[in-house]
Amino acid sequence: MPQTLHRLTGTGPVGIGHSQLWALWEYTYEDSDDGRPCNRRWTVRVSLDEAEGLGIYPYQWVHLQLPGRPVVRALFQGGKDAPPFALLTFER
């Protein structure tokens, strides 16, 4: 069965670990055969200073919360600097 990629984007307060930042975010996922989301990925754009202040490192499990959504436990895959921003990627 072909997979359909779903994409949600927005801006607002994003919880990462013990911090809450104003960020631009994107959430993508596919539907599995039983209808549940799979291959979930979050990309969060924050300032370089805010990214450094998070104190998280690649391959660390962190709590992640997008505006209006429940908290999820996601694996921080790493960040990519695109001054003056950093793009942080999380997967589950």
N, C-alpha and C positions, 0 to 999 in steps of 0.2 A: 504494500500500500504506500503510495507517495506521501511523504511528510510535508506538512504545511508549516512554514515558519511564521510565527506570530511575533509582532514587534510592538512594544509600548514605549513611549518616550514622554519625558516631562521635565519639569524643574521644581525644586522645592527642597525642604529639609530632608536630608538623607542621613540615617543613622548608620555609622560604621564603627564597630567595636563599641567603645565607651564615648565616642564623639558624635556630634550631630552637626552637619555642615549644609550650607545651601549649595546645591549642585544641579547640573544638567545630567540626566540619567537616561539609559536605554535598557530595556529588559526584553530579551528574546527567548523563545522556547518553541518546541515542537510538541505535537500531540502523539502520545504513544498509542499502541493498539488498543489499550483499555481506556483511552480518553484522558489519561492524566498527563500533566506537563512533563516533558523530559528534555534533556540537553539544554538546561536552563543556563543563561548567561546574562550577567549584569555588567554594564560599562558605566562608570561614573566619572564625570569630568569635574575636577576641583582645581583650585589654584595650587601652584607648586609648594607654596608655604604651608597650606593646609594639608597637602599630601604628606609632607615631611613630618608634620606635627601629629599624624595619626599613630605613629609608632607601630605599624604593622609591617610584616615582612612576607615575601612570596611563600606560598604553600602553607600559610597559616589559616586555620578555620576562624572566621569572625562572624559576629552577628551583623546582619545587614537589614535595614528597613527602609523601604521606599515610602514616599508620602501616601497615606491612606491604605497601606498594605501591612500584613502581619510581618513580624520579625522572622527571618530565615537564617539558617546557618549555612554560610557559603565559603568556599575555598578561594582565598585571594591568590590569583594567578600572577599578579605583578602589575607594574605600571609602565607607562610610556610617557616620557616627557615631551610635551609640545608647547614650549614656553609661550605664554605665561601660565599654561595649564598642564595638568597631569591627567592622563586617562588611566583609570584603575579598572582592572578586569577581575570579575569574580565568577565562579562556576559552581554548579551543583549537579 
